[in-house]
Amino acid sequence: MEHFLLPANPPSDEIKVPCVCDPPYYDGESGSFITFPREKDRPWLVAVEVGENFRLQISRYERLHLLPMQELQKFYQEWLFFGFLKEIMGNDFNTGDFISEEADGVYITTRNLPSMLEEVWSRHPITLSPDAAAYQHVVDCVSIIHTVAKTLQHETGPPPSFDWGIVLSIASCARMIATSM
């Protein structure tokens, strides 16, 4: 997660977030970010609009029969990290830009994210107005990410049950995109 601002001499190496998705990591054919869970046969995870906020619709069935943690992490990383980037970048999105294959594993990389966002925003400027559809869509996506991250904290408990590096990478990416507009 190279886009994090770190002190000049950090106490440890850069933050490495594992890529837990299977290749091709994100198929890009799964429709929209908002309907992704429904299209992946998890309709109980669709964020529903409640007034001006979103809440995660988790059915009683899902609460009683939770997905295995590895499958849950894979689903959320594919949806909220890769899916959000695809939603924002459109045809400019390529999963390979966010994957770093190293000797000890496959990791998420955001090394080029700031410059990629500058390029996307220069070609597809977003009107920063609550009335603008594109702006509102990004706000809705970020609201969903926030809701899911908050729900994960309550539903899966404290670490080590869920790899919080994955949640951190999702949340920080969403924040960076929201603030770069």
Residue frames as a rotation matrix with the C-alpha (Angstrom) as fourth column:
MET 1
0.584 0.811 0.000 0.00
0.811 -0.584 0.000 0.00
0.000 0.000 -1.000 0.00
GLU 2
-0.366 -0.926 0.094 2.50
0.931 -0.365 0.022 2.49
0.014 0.096 0.995 -1.23
HIS 3
-0.085 0.372 0.924 0.09
0.365 -0.851 0.377 5.41
0.927 0.369 -0.064 -1.27
PHE 4
0.729 0.321 -0.605 0.14
0.664 -0.115 0.739 5.65
0.167 -0.940 -0.297 2.54
LEU 5
0.452 -0.593 0.667 1.94
-0.377 -0.804 -0.460 8.64
0.809 -0.043 -0.587 3.96
LEU 6
0.708 -0.312 -0.634 4.69
0.650 0.639 0.412 7.26
0.276 -0.704 0.655 6.19
PRO 7
0.835 -0.481 -0.268 7.31
-0.198 -0.717 0.669 9.05
-0.514 -0.505 -0.693 8.28
ALA 8
0.464 -0.734 -0.497 10.79
-0.859 -0.235 -0.455 9.50
0.217 0.637 -0.739 6.82
ASN 9
-0.669 -0.694 -0.266 12.15
-0.562 0.707 -0.430 6.56
0.486 -0.139 -0.863 8.82
PRO 10
0.392 0.918 0.059 9.21
-0.747 0.280 0.603 4.25
0.537 -0.281 0.796 9.48
PRO 11
0.018 -0.384 0.923 9.65
-0.897 0.401 0.184 1.66
-0.441 -0.832 -0.338 12.23
SER 12
-0.080 -0.041 0.996 8.95
0.176 0.983 0.055 -1.17
-0.981 0.180 -0.071 9.77
ASP 13
-0.920 -0.264 0.289 8.84
0.293 0.025 0.956 -1.85
-0.260 0.964 0.055 6.06
GLU 14
-0.694 0.699 -0.174 5.95
-0.673 -0.543 0.502 -0.80
0.256 0.465 0.847 3.87
ILE 15
-0.194 0.746 0.637 2.55
-0.588 0.432 -0.684 -2.24
-0.786 -0.507 0.355 4.62
LYS 16
-0.888 -0.099 -0.450 1.98
-0.427 0.544 0.722 -5.39
0.173 0.833 -0.525 2.58
VAL 17
-0.059 0.940 0.336 -1.59
-0.749 0.180 -0.638 -6.49
-0.660 -0.289 0.693 1.98
PRO 18
-0.778 -0.266 0.570 -2.02
0.076 0.860 0.505 -9.96
-0.624 0.435 -0.649 0.54
CYS 19
-0.371 0.687 -0.624 -4.12
-0.916 -0.161 0.367 -10.44
0.152 0.708 0.689 -2.56
VAL 20
-0.620 0.199 0.759 -6.50
-0.314 0.824 -0.472 -13.18
-0.719 -0.531 -0.448 -1.48
CYS 21
0.489 0.803 -0.339 -8.49
-0.626 0.053 -0.778 -13.23
-0.607 0.593 0.529 -4.73
ASP 22
0.066 -0.401 0.913 -7.94
0.488 0.811 0.321 -15.83
-0.870 0.425 0.250 -7.41
PRO 23
-0.835 -0.348 -0.427 -6.74
-0.207 -0.520 0.829 -14.79
-0.510 0.780 0.362 -10.86
PRO 24
-0.174 -0.472 0.864 -8.01
0.732 -0.649 -0.207 -12.92
0.659 0.596 0.458 -12.82
TYR 25
-0.872 -0.230 -0.433 -8.74
0.488 -0.493 -0.720 -11.17
-0.048 -0.839 0.542 -9.46
TYR 26
-0.237 0.859 -0.454 -11.71
-0.097 -0.486 -0.869 -9.30
-0.967 -0.162 0.198 -10.87
ASP 27
-0.317 0.100 0.943 -13.53
0.794 0.571 0.206 -10.36
-0.518 0.815 -0.261 -13.99
GLY 28
-0.856 -0.072 -0.511 -14.84
-0.091 -0.954 0.286 -6.88
-0.509 0.291 0.810 -14.78
GLU 29
-0.777 0.610 -0.155 -17.95
-0.077 0.152 0.985 -8.45
0.625 0.778 -0.072 -16.26
SER 30
-0.648 0.473 -0.597 -19.95
0.752 0.525 -0.400 -8.49
0.124 -0.708 -0.695 -13.06
GLY 31
0.350 0.854 0.385 -22.08
0.745 -0.503 0.437 -5.44
0.567 0.134 -0.813 -13.74
SER 32
0.329 -0.160 0.931 -22.04
-0.229 -0.970 -0.086 -2.50
0.916 -0.185 -0.355 -11.40
PHE 33
-0.746 -0.661 0.087 -20.31
-0.157 0.048 -0.986 -2.08
0.648 -0.749 -0.140 -8.08
ILE 34
-0.475 0.616 0.628 -23.61
-0.879 -0.303 -0.368 -1.65
-0.036 -0.727 0.686 -6.27
THR 35
0.601 0.796 -0.069 -25.18
-0.799 0.599 -0.050 -4.86
0.001 0.085 0.996 -7.61
PHE 36
-0.254 -0.827 -0.502 -21.99
-0.766 0.489 -0.417 -6.99
0.590 0.279 -0.757 -7.49
PRO 37
-0.750 -0.065 0.658 -23.10
-0.548 0.619 -0.563 -9.10
-0.371 -0.782 -0.500 -4.47
ARG 38
0.299 0.937 0.179 -26.39
-0.561 0.324 -0.762 -10.02
-0.772 0.128 0.623 -6.11
GLU 39
0.628 -0.097 -0.772 -24.57
-0.743 0.221 -0.632 -11.04
0.232 0.970 0.067 -9.28
LYS 40
-0.482 -0.832 -0.273 -22.19
-0.612 0.543 -0.575 -13.21
0.627 -0.110 -0.771 -7.25
ASP 41
0.064 0.661 -0.747 -25.11
0.161 0.732 0.662 -15.07
0.985 -0.163 -0.060 -5.61
ARG 42
-0.603 -0.196 -0.773 -24.87
0.790 -0.009 -0.613 -13.19
0.113 -0.981 0.160 -2.33
PRO 43
-0.137 0.615 0.777 -27.98
0.377 -0.693 0.615 -10.98
0.916 0.377 -0.137 -2.51
TRP 44
0.704 0.406 -0.583 -28.07
0.667 -0.095 0.739 -10.68
0.245 -0.909 -0.338 1.27
LEU 45
-0.091 -0.829 -0.551 -24.92
0.847 -0.356 0.395 -8.56
-0.524 -0.431 0.735 1.07
VAL 46
-0.167 0.103 0.980 -26.40
0.752 -0.629 0.195 -5.88
0.637 0.770 0.028 -1.17
ALA 47
-0.848 -0.110 -0.518 -26.17
0.430 -0.713 -0.553 -2.46
-0.308 -0.692 0.653 0.42
VAL 48
-0.027 0.916 0.401 -29.61
0.937 -0.116 0.328 -0.92
0.347 0.385 -0.855 0.52
GLU 49
-0.709 -0.186 0.681 -30.36
0.118 -0.982 -0.146 2.77
0.696 -0.023 0.718 0.65
VAL 50
0.082 0.698 -0.711 -32.02
0.983 0.062 0.174 3.95
0.165 -0.713 -0.681 3.85
GLY 51
0.803 0.197 -0.563 -32.74
0.301 -0.949 0.098 7.66
-0.515 -0.248 -0.821 3.67
GLU 52
0.778 -0.583 -0.233 -29.40
-0.602 -0.589 -0.539 9.29
0.177 0.560 -0.809 2.91
ASN 53
-0.143 -0.845 0.515 -27.39
-0.903 0.324 0.282 6.34
-0.405 -0.424 -0.810 4.22
PHE 54
0.101 0.106 -0.989 -26.69
-0.580 0.814 0.028 2.77
0.808 0.571 0.144 3.23
ARG 55
0.121 -0.142 0.982 -26.93
-0.869 0.463 0.174 -0.25
-0.480 -0.875 -0.067 5.44
LEU 56
-0.744 -0.422 -0.518 -25.73
-0.616 0.734 0.286 -3.73
0.260 0.532 -0.806 4.70
GLN 57
0.377 0.924 0.066 -28.60
-0.918 0.363 0.161 -6.12
0.125 -0.122 0.985 4.32
ILE 58
-0.763 -0.606 -0.224 -27.44
-0.545 0.790 -0.280 -9.31
0.347 -0.092 -0.933 6.02
SER 59
0.186 0.924 -0.335 -30.07
-0.552 0.380 0.742 -12.00
0.813 0.047 0.581 6.18
ARG 60
0.500 0.090 0.862 -30.72
-0.826 0.350 0.443 -14.19
-0.262 -0.933 0.249 9.18
TYR 61
0.989 -0.143 0.030 -29.50
0.144 0.920 -0.365 -17.12
0.025 0.365 0.931 7.07
GLU 62
0.385 -0.903 0.193 -26.12
0.070 -0.180 -0.981 -15.46
0.920 0.391 -0.006 6.56
ARG 63
0.125 -0.319 0.940 -25.77
-0.904 -0.427 -0.025 -14.69
0.409 -0.846 -0.342 10.26
LEU 64
0.643 0.205 0.738 -26.35
-0.582 0.758 0.296 -18.35
-0.498 -0.620 0.607 11.08
HIS 65
0.679 -0.385 0.625 -24.26
0.577 0.806 -0.132 -19.75
-0.453 0.450 0.769 8.23
LEU 66
0.602 -0.499 -0.624 -21.37
-0.468 -0.853 0.231 -17.36
-0.648 0.153 -0.746 7.77
LEU 67
0.853 -0.419 -0.311 -19.07
-0.184 0.316 -0.931 -17.85
0.488 0.851 0.193 4.82
PRO 68
0.516 -0.782 -0.349 -15.67
0.852 0.425 0.306 -19.30
-0.091 -0.455 0.886 5.71
MET 69
0.531 -0.299 -0.793 -13.36
0.169 -0.879 0.445 -16.41
-0.831 -0.370 -0.416 6.59
GLN 70
-0.581 -0.805 0.120 -11.07
0.257 -0.042 0.966 -16.97
-0.772 0.592 0.231 3.60
GLU 71
-0.387 0.523 0.759 -14.04
0.914 0.113 0.389 -16.88
0.117 0.845 -0.522 1.20
LEU 72
0.667 0.645 -0.372 -15.47
0.709 -0.703 0.054 -13.80
-0.226 -0.300 -0.927 2.91
GLN 73
0.129 -0.723 -0.679 -12.14
0.092 -0.673 0.734 -11.94
-0.987 -0.158 -0.020 2.64
LYS 74
-0.748 -0.393 0.534 -11.81
0.506 0.181 0.843 -12.91
-0.428 0.901 0.063 -1.01
PHE 75
0.059 0.882 0.468 -15.34
0.989 -0.114 0.090 -11.72
0.133 0.458 -0.879 -1.77
TYR 76
0.752 0.263 -0.604 -14.87
0.450 -0.875 0.179 -8.35
-0.481 -0.407 -0.776 -0.06
GLN 77
-0.233 -0.894 -0.384 -11.48
0.097 -0.414 0.905 -7.71
-0.968 0.174 0.183 -1.64
GLU 78
-0.678 0.022 0.735 -12.84
0.720 0.219 0.658 -8.50
-0.146 0.975 -0.164 -5.10
TRP 79
0.302 0.917 0.262 -15.94
0.929 -0.345 0.133 -6.35
0.213 0.203 -0.956 -4.61
LEU 80
0.877 0.232 -0.422 -14.71
0.404 -0.830 0.384 -3.40
-0.261 -0.507 -0.821 -2.55
PHE 81
0.020 -0.913 -0.407 -11.14
0.011 -0.407 0.914 -3.04
-1.000 -0.023 0.002 -3.75
PHE 82
-0.831 -0.386 0.401 -10.98
0.352 0.193 0.916 -4.28
-0.431 0.902 -0.024 -7.35
GLY 83
-0.110 0.887 0.447 -14.66
0.993 0.085 0.077 -3.64
0.030 0.453 -0.891 -8.05
PHE 84
0.625 0.307 -0.717 -14.52
0.449 -0.893 0.009 -0.06
-0.638 -0.328 -0.697 -6.76
LEU 85
-0.345 -0.825 -0.448 -11.39
-0.076 -0.451 0.889 0.68
-0.936 0.341 0.093 -8.78
LYS 86
-0.751 0.145 0.644 -13.09
0.646 0.366 0.670 -0.75
-0.139 0.919 -0.369 -11.88
GLU 87
0.316 0.948 -0.037 -16.19
0.934 -0.318 -0.165 1.35
-0.169 0.018 -0.986 -11.19
ILE 88
0.509 -0.192 -0.839 -14.10
0.115 -0.951 0.288 4.53
-0.853 -0.243 -0.462 -10.92
MET 89
-0.387 -0.852 -0.353 -11.58
-0.301 -0.245 0.921 3.87
-0.872 0.463 -0.162 -13.68
GLY 90
0.621 0.725 -0.299 -13.90
-0.536 0.115 -0.836 2.22
-0.572 0.680 0.460 -16.21
ASN 91
0.979 -0.204 -0.021 -12.03
0.107 0.595 -0.797 1.03
0.175 0.778 0.604 -19.30
ASP 92
0.307 -0.915 0.261 -8.76
-0.648 -0.402 -0.647 2.34
0.697 0.029 -0.717 -17.84
PHE 93
0.425 -0.077 0.902 -8.88
-0.832 0.361 0.422 -0.35
-0.358 -0.929 0.089 -15.14
ASN 94
0.312 -0.396 -0.864 -6.47
-0.379 0.782 -0.495 -3.27
0.871 0.482 0.094 -15.34
THR 95
0.993 0.121 0.011 -6.07
-0.059 0.401 0.914 -5.63
0.106 -0.908 0.405 -12.37
GLY 96
0.458 -0.885 -0.085 -2.41
0.810 0.455 -0.371 -6.08
0.367 0.101 0.925 -13.23
ASP 97
-0.004 -0.428 0.904 -1.77
0.015 -0.904 -0.428 -2.47
1.000 0.012 0.009 -12.24
PHE 98
0.305 0.246 0.920 -2.70
-0.848 -0.369 0.380 -3.33
0.433 -0.896 0.097 -8.66
ILE 99
0.999 -0.028 0.026 -1.00
0.017 0.931 0.366 -6.71
-0.035 -0.365 0.930 -8.25
SER 100
0.216 -0.976 0.013 2.58
-0.947 -0.213 -0.242 -7.27
0.239 0.040 -0.970 -7.18
GLU 101
0.947 0.029 -0.320 3.86
-0.005 0.997 0.076 -10.81
0.321 -0.070 0.944 -7.52
GLU 102
0.227 -0.879 0.418 6.78
-0.943 -0.306 -0.132 -11.31
0.244 -0.365 -0.899 -5.17
ALA 103
-0.536 -0.557 -0.634 8.82
-0.418 0.828 -0.374 -14.32
0.733 0.065 -0.677 -4.08
ASP 104
-0.995 0.101 -0.014 6.81
0.057 0.436 -0.898 -14.70
-0.085 -0.894 -0.440 -0.87
GLY 105
-0.300 0.951 0.075 3.33
0.714 0.276 -0.644 -14.15
-0.633 -0.140 -0.761 -2.34
VAL 106
-0.399 0.318 0.860 0.95
0.702 -0.497 0.510 -11.95
0.590 0.807 -0.024 -4.28
TYR 107
-0.478 0.131 -0.868 0.20
0.694 -0.550 -0.465 -8.51
-0.538 -0.825 0.172 -2.83
ILE 108
0.680 0.683 0.268 -1.96
0.731 -0.606 -0.313 -5.49
-0.051 0.409 -0.911 -3.52
THR 109
-0.531 -0.829 -0.174 -0.01
0.797 -0.559 0.228 -2.51
-0.287 -0.017 0.958 -4.82
THR 110
0.692 0.718 -0.073 -1.12
0.663 -0.672 -0.330 1.09
-0.286 0.180 -0.941 -5.08
ARG 111
-0.255 -0.935 -0.248 2.21
0.686 -0.356 0.634 2.46
-0.681 -0.009 0.732 -6.24
ASN 112
-0.915 -0.151 0.375 0.72
0.397 -0.512 0.762 4.04
0.077 0.845 0.528 -9.37
LEU 113
-0.080 0.990 -0.117 -2.74
0.996 0.074 -0.055 4.82
-0.045 -0.121 -0.992 -8.04
PRO 114
0.072 0.152 -0.986 -2.23
0.353 -0.928 -0.117 8.59
-0.933 -0.339 -0.120 -7.48
SER 115
-0.727 -0.387 -0.566 -0.97
-0.346 -0.505 0.790 9.20
-0.592 0.771 0.234 -11.03
MET 116
-0.839 0.488 0.241 -3.63
0.522 0.596 0.610 6.89
0.155 0.638 -0.755 -12.49
LEU 117
0.044 0.893 -0.447 -6.36
0.901 -0.229 -0.369 8.84
-0.433 -0.387 -0.814 -10.70
GLU 118
-0.235 -0.198 -0.952 -4.97
-0.075 -0.972 0.221 12.14
-0.969 0.123 0.213 -11.99
GLU 119
-0.975 -0.178 -0.136 -5.12
-0.154 0.093 0.984 10.76
-0.163 0.980 -0.118 -15.51
VAL 120
-0.534 0.842 0.074 -8.67
0.836 0.513 0.191 9.41
0.123 0.164 -0.979 -15.09
TRP 121
0.148 0.625 -0.767 -9.96
0.684 -0.624 -0.377 12.67
-0.714 -0.469 -0.520 -13.58
SER 122
-0.521 -0.372 -0.768 -8.31
-0.221 -0.810 0.542 14.74
-0.825 0.452 0.340 -16.32
ARG 123
-0.986 0.153 -0.070 -10.05
-0.022 0.294 0.956 12.71
0.167 0.944 -0.286 -19.03
HIS 124
-0.179 0.962 -0.208 -13.35
0.548 0.273 0.791 12.29
0.817 0.027 -0.575 -17.17
PRO 125
-0.909 -0.205 0.364 -13.80
-0.143 -0.667 -0.731 15.28
0.393 -0.716 0.577 -14.86
ILE 126
-0.257 0.822 -0.508 -16.48
0.890 0.406 0.207 14.94
0.376 -0.399 -0.836 -12.22
THR 127
-0.170 0.317 0.933 -18.60
-0.159 -0.943 0.291 17.92
0.972 -0.099 0.211 -11.33
LEU 128
-0.823 -0.209 -0.528 -18.34
0.456 0.309 -0.835 18.26
0.337 -0.928 -0.159 -7.57
SER 129
-0.576 0.745 0.338 -21.98
-0.774 -0.629 0.067 18.91
0.263 -0.223 0.939 -6.97
PRO 130
-0.691 0.365 0.624 -24.43
-0.218 0.718 -0.661 16.75
-0.689 -0.593 -0.416 -5.03
ASP 131
0.387 0.889 -0.243 -26.72
-0.499 -0.020 -0.867 17.09
-0.776 0.457 0.436 -8.05
ALA 132
-0.039 -0.481 -0.876 -24.18
-0.990 0.141 -0.033 15.59
0.139 0.865 -0.481 -10.45
ALA 133
0.852 0.503 -0.144 -24.92
-0.492 0.864 0.104 11.91
0.177 -0.018 0.984 -11.11
ALA 134
0.359 -0.791 -0.495 -21.28
0.151 0.573 -0.806 10.79
0.921 0.215 0.325 -11.36
TYR 135
-0.533 -0.524 0.664 -20.35
-0.516 -0.420 -0.746 12.58
0.670 -0.741 -0.046 -8.14
GLN 136
0.177 0.706 0.686 -23.33
-0.984 0.134 0.115 11.07
-0.011 -0.695 0.718 -6.33
HIS 137
0.823 0.092 -0.560 -22.43
-0.223 0.960 -0.169 7.62
0.522 0.264 0.811 -7.60
VAL 138
-0.201 -0.959 -0.199 -18.91
0.067 0.190 -0.980 7.87
0.977 -0.210 0.026 -6.14
VAL 139
-0.485 0.106 0.868 -20.40
-0.819 -0.404 -0.408 9.11
0.308 -0.908 0.283 -2.85
ASP 140
0.617 0.779 0.111 -22.79
-0.780 0.586 0.222 6.13
0.108 -0.223 0.969 -2.84
CYS 141
0.554 -0.488 -0.674 -19.94
0.065 0.833 -0.549 3.68
0.830 0.260 0.494 -3.49
VAL 142
-0.560 -0.784 0.267 -17.81
-0.172 -0.205 -0.963 5.18
0.810 -0.585 -0.020 -0.70
SER 143
-0.112 0.619 0.777 -20.84
-0.984 -0.179 0.000 5.03
0.139 -0.765 0.629 1.62
ILE 144
0.831 0.391 -0.395 -21.22
-0.385 0.918 0.099 1.34
0.401 0.070 0.913 0.86
ILE 145
0.051 -0.902 -0.429 -17.53
0.183 0.431 -0.883 0.70
0.982 -0.034 0.187 1.55
HIS 146
-0.617 -0.236 0.751 -17.82
-0.596 -0.484 -0.641 2.55
0.515 -0.843 0.158 4.86
THR 147
0.326 0.855 0.405 -20.94
-0.940 0.249 0.232 0.58
0.097 -0.456 0.885 5.79
VAL 148
0.754 -0.076 -0.653 -19.38
-0.078 0.976 -0.203 -2.76
0.652 0.204 0.730 4.94
ALA 149
-0.321 -0.946 -0.055 -16.16
0.033 0.046 -0.998 -1.98
0.947 -0.322 0.016 6.84
LYS 150
-0.473 0.227 0.851 -18.18
-0.843 -0.399 -0.362 -0.96
0.257 -0.888 0.380 9.88
THR 151
0.641 0.768 -0.005 -20.37
-0.749 0.627 0.212 -4.06
0.166 -0.132 0.977 9.60
LEU 152
0.380 -0.585 -0.716 -17.32
0.030 0.782 -0.623 -6.31
0.924 0.216 0.315 9.28
GLN 153
-0.608 -0.629 0.484 -15.97
-0.415 -0.267 -0.870 -4.92
0.677 -0.730 -0.098 12.52
HIS 154
-0.209 0.626 0.751 -19.17
-0.965 -0.010 -0.260 -5.91
-0.155 -0.779 0.607 14.33
GLU 155
0.735 0.622 -0.270 -19.90
-0.669 0.728 -0.146 -9.18
0.105 0.288 0.952 12.51
THR 156
0.590 -0.548 -0.593 -16.46
0.065 0.764 -0.642 -10.82
0.805 0.340 0.487 12.38
GLY 157
0.918 -0.204 -0.340 -14.99
0.360 0.067 0.931 -9.60
-0.167 -0.977 0.134 15.63
PRO 158
0.619 -0.749 -0.238 -11.46
-0.632 -0.654 0.415 -8.42
-0.467 -0.106 -0.878 16.34
PRO 159
0.224 -0.646 -0.730 -8.38
-0.720 0.395 -0.571 -9.76
0.657 0.653 -0.376 14.59
PRO 160
-0.724 -0.663 -0.191 -7.20
-0.372 0.141 0.918 -12.42
-0.582 0.735 -0.348 13.85
SER 161
-0.048 0.775 0.630 -10.62
0.337 0.607 -0.720 -13.42
-0.940 0.178 -0.290 12.56
PHE 162
0.861 0.285 0.421 -10.46
0.493 -0.262 -0.830 -11.07
-0.127 0.922 -0.366 9.55
ASP 163
-0.200 -0.970 0.137 -7.28
0.975 -0.183 0.126 -9.76
-0.097 0.159 0.983 7.94
TRP 164
0.555 0.484 -0.676 -7.61
0.529 -0.833 -0.163 -6.10
-0.642 -0.267 -0.719 8.82
GLY 165
-0.559 -0.760 -0.331 -4.93
0.080 -0.446 0.891 -5.22
-0.826 0.472 0.310 6.28
ILE 166
-0.658 0.419 0.626 -7.53
0.744 0.237 0.624 -6.06
0.113 0.876 -0.468 3.65
VAL 167
0.456 0.861 -0.225 -10.07
0.887 -0.460 0.039 -3.73
-0.070 -0.217 -0.974 5.27
LEU 168
0.184 -0.488 -0.853 -7.41
0.254 -0.815 0.521 -1.03
-0.950 -0.312 -0.026 5.64
SER 169
-0.822 -0.527 0.216 -6.48
0.317 -0.110 0.942 -1.29
-0.473 0.843 0.257 1.96
ILE 170
-0.251 0.827 0.503 -10.13
0.925 0.052 0.376 -1.03
0.285 0.560 -0.778 0.91
ALA 171
0.612 0.552 -0.567 -10.90
0.737 -0.659 0.154 1.92
-0.289 -0.512 -0.809 3.19
SER 172
-0.049 -0.716 -0.696 -7.72
0.203 -0.689 0.695 3.84
-0.978 -0.107 0.180 2.38
CYS 173
-0.813 -0.170 0.557 -8.21
0.559 0.038 0.828 3.35
-0.162 0.985 0.064 -1.36
ALA 174
0.143 0.952 0.270 -11.79
0.949 -0.209 0.235 4.66
0.280 0.222 -0.934 -1.09
ARG 175
0.555 0.017 -0.832 -10.58
0.509 -0.798 0.324 7.65
-0.658 -0.603 -0.451 0.92
MET 176
-0.514 -0.833 -0.205 -7.87
0.279 -0.388 0.878 8.43
-0.811 0.395 0.432 -1.58
ILE 177
-0.625 0.355 0.695 -10.32
0.752 0.038 0.658 8.32
0.207 0.934 -0.291 -4.47
ALA 178
0.453 0.875 -0.172 -12.87
0.887 -0.422 0.186 10.44
0.090 -0.236 -0.967 -2.63
THR 179
0.461 -0.316 -0.829 -10.31
0.322 -0.811 0.488 13.08
-0.827 -0.492 -0.273 -1.72
SER 180
-0.619 -0.765 0.176 -8.72
0.422 -0.135 0.897 13.10
-0.662 0.630 0.406 -5.18
MET 181
0.039 0.708 0.705 -11.92
0.997 -0.074 0.020 14.19
0.066 0.702 -0.709 -6.90
